[in-house]
Amino acid sequence: MTEFNEKQIEILQVAEKLFADEGFDGASIRTIAKDAGVNIAMISYYFGSKEKLLEALIMYRTSDMKMQLESILGDDLPPFDKIDRLVDLYINRINRHKCMYQIMHFELSTKKRILSMESFMNVKKENTAIFRKIIQEGQDAGVFRTDIIADLIPATVMGTLVHIRNNRAYFEQIYGFDTEEKFEAYMNTEVTKHIKQTIKALLANEN
């Protein structure tokens, strides 16, 4: 896990909010420094450039996933109980770090700027390897289908969540959500239930 000191974390958290609110191009280093209570030189010293700051932010928000996945892998639980924990892990992370995933979705999909994502990709590969082991356990036990594409399961979970959040206005209108609390309650109950049902249906060995 990448280690950041207290001041670096404070800068990263400020940058995260500004990047999400104003976009990467709209958020200036000057504004980030001002809101974080530091000078521009300190940001340059810690991160080098705004692109490097974004790369550090992505690593900060994703590098602890490996430890959480290993915890699920090591738990003595039935395969479908582990799936419940996996789905909860992904949903909780996305709900807790909405700004980060909003930024990542935009930057990685538009490819507007060249980001050095080698460290992030390495972490992602390590996490995927652990995830595959969890799925393999269920397959070895004869509980999960053997023809499932394990790498697409996190994409299914995250794709559903990102779609609903990106189309929040539509869901608020059709369900009459008039407060932040009602929308978040919907995400934490009905959407979570739907995703778990979907993933379990995909994995279930019907033989």
Secondary structure as GFF3:
##gff-version 3
##sequence-region A 1 207
A	DSSP	alpha_helix	6	26	.	.	.	ID=ss1
A	DSSP	alpha_helix	29	36	.	.	.	ID=ss2
A	DSSP	alpha_helix	40	47	.	.	.	ID=ss3
A	DSSP	alpha_helix	50	62	.	.	.	ID=ss4
A	DSSP	alpha_helix	65	74	.	.	.	ID=ss5
A	DSSP	alpha_helix	79	96	.	.	.	ID=ss6
A	DSSP	alpha_helix	98	110	.	.	.	ID=ss7
A	DSSP	alpha_helix	118	140	.	.	.	ID=ss8
A	DSSP	alpha_helix	152	166	.	.	.	ID=ss9
A	DSSP	alpha_helix	168	175	.	.	.	ID=ss10
A	DSSP	alpha_helix	180	186	.	.	.	ID=ss11
A	DSSP	pi_helix	187	191	.	.	.	ID=ss12
A	DSSP	alpha_helix	192	203	.	.	.	ID=ss13
###
